[in-house]
């Protein structure tokens, strides 16, 4: 139990320090996930204080990332009034269709060409790298600095895309698993179709029922804002559990449940949801990124050598930015908004979830985790360092163009 208790202590102390110096950290070119990652690397590979068996670490990462995604997607679904999301249907729709397919193809192609992976494994790795992470994106689009420096429409586009494409990536991953394993195509296709349709139906039903229950409770004055904050967390976990039992895409079900709940309760929960965003970005991400730091596969990284480093750089530069720039006419955003949107599409918790999900489904090739984990680690560092300067760049450009 020593490694577990030491992990509690380190993550807890880091959380307390962030509580004291949170505003200063928000002004610095670092992020909370990056700090947790660095502490994990120090406690694990550097000092050797915590050493987890690979299988145990994979199982823990899978479940922790699943829960974190559920809470994160509930926060994203409730971040803005539903009318705000309706106003960005066009750009979000383009990102969820054309851009997602293009990002999956680009990532898979890079894995095949640069890393030399078999085509099936490259397709699976590309699928895992496709979704924009809602947790890392929250640090870019939520909080006081983001609200002052970025327009609401751009934040709504990033939020809407990061919320929906985490669940829709399930289709890409399931079909890629067919190629990487010995399963039948028909079975995987049925799983993908039911995963999406079942998730939408289950999520909508749970979110609507929860919203109606809150409305009745508020009419009786049985709830307070603090209870609503906890309720939204519990709602996300409930939708996740029900969707998992029904063997649907649980991640998508949580986001749909949040949207349905948002539609029923209207603006009654805006203050609570902002608190949920802040708490998620600052504290709930810490255990998962600490765990990633503890279990980084240094030996596998060294064995893959320079092709792995080239792959990571290529994914960060080519996976998203060129695709979004090419789609500028369809997005209906100004150039600076398109550039910002193209750069801030981090690979994070959702990728960790799908990587460990693929391992749980029988893909044991160590190159999958080695390549994917380094992309996530690099993404955490790069986007954590550039988030604050990027927002300031956007604000300066906006001020210059307005004069």
Residue, then its C-alpha position, 0 to 999 in steps of 0.5 A: x500500500x506504500x506506493x498508493x498512499x505516497x501517491x495520495x500524499x503527493x497529489x494532495x500536497x500538489x493540490x493544496x499548493x495549487x489552491x494557494x498559488x492558483x492565480x499565479x500559476x494561471x498567469x505563468x506559462x504552465x498548466x496544472x496537468x503539466x505540473x502533475x505530470x512533472x511530479x509523477x515523473x519525479x516520483x516514478x522514473x527519476x527517484x524510483x519512489x513509485x513503481x506500478x506493474x504495467x498491467x495494473x497501471x493500464x487498468x487504473x489509467x483506463x478507469x481513472x481516465x473514463x471517470x475524468x472524461x465523464x466529469x469533464x464532458x458534463x462540465x463542457x456540456x453545461x459550460x454555455x447555454x444550449x442556445x450558444x452551442x446551437x449558434x456554432x453548429x456549422x463550425x463544430x459540424x465541420x470539425x466533427x466530420x471532415x476534420x475528424x476523418x482527416x486527423x485520423x488519416x493524417x495521424x495513421x499515415x504518420x504512424x505508418x510512414x515515420x514509425x513503420x507500424x503495420x497499417x492496422x496498428x497505425x490506423x488504431x494509433x491514429x484513431x486514438x490520437x484523433x479526439x481533441x481533449x476536453x480536459x486540456x482544452x478546458x484550461x485554454x477556454x475556461x476561467x477569467x483569463x480565457x473569458x477576457x482574452x478570447x471571444x465567446x464564439x471561439x470558446x464555444x466552438x472549442x468546447x463543442x468540438x472537444x465535448x462531442x468528438x471524444x465520444x465519436x472517436x469511439x467509432x474510429x477506434x472500434x473499426x480500427x480494432x477490427x483491423x488490429x484484432x481477429x474480430x469480425x467486421x460485422x460485429x465491430x460495425x454493429x458495435x460502432x452503430x449501436x454505440x453511437x445510437x444507443x448512447x444518444x438515446x440513453x444520454x438524452x433520456x437520463x439528462x432529460x429525467x435528471x433535468x425534470x427532477x431538478x426542476x421539481x426539487x427547485x420548485x419545492x426549494x429542496x436544493x441549493x447551488x452546492x448540491x447542484x454542483x455535486x449533482x452534475x458530477x453524479x449525473x455524469x457518473x450515472x450516465x457513464x455507468x448506465x451506458x457501459x451496462x448497455x454496451x454503448x459509447x459511454x463517453x458520448x452518452x455523458x455528453x448527450x446527457x449533459x446537453x439534455x440536462x442543459x436544455x431542461x434547466x436553462x440558465x439556472x445552473x450557470x454559476x455552478x457549472x463554472x465552478x465545476x469547470x474550475x475545479x476540474x481544470x485545477x484539481x481533478x486532472x491531477x491524479x491521472x497526469x501524475x499517474x502518466x508521469x509515474x508510468x512513462x515507458x522510458x525504455x520503450x521510448x529509447x528503443x524506438x529512437x529518433x523515429x518516435x521523436x519525429x512522429x511526435x513532432x509531426x503529429x503535433x504540427x501536422x495532425x490538426x493545424x493544416x487541416x483546420x487552416x484548409x477548412x477556413x472557408x467552411x468554419x466561418x471564423x476570422x484567420x486569427x480564430x482559425x489559427x488559434x483553433x488549429x493549434x489548440x487541439x490538444x491530445x490528452x485524457x481521451x487519447x489515454x482512455x482509448x489507448x488503454x481501452x485498446x489494450x483492454x480489448x486485446x491489442x498488446x503491441x507495446x509500440x501502441x502505448x509507447x508512441x501514444x503516451x509520448x504524444x500525450x506527454x508532449x502535448x501536455x507540455x507544449x499546450x500547457x506552455x503555449x496556452x497563456x501566450x496563445x491567449x495573449x497573442x489572440x487578444x493583442x491581434x484582436x485589439x490591433x484589428x479593432x483599431 
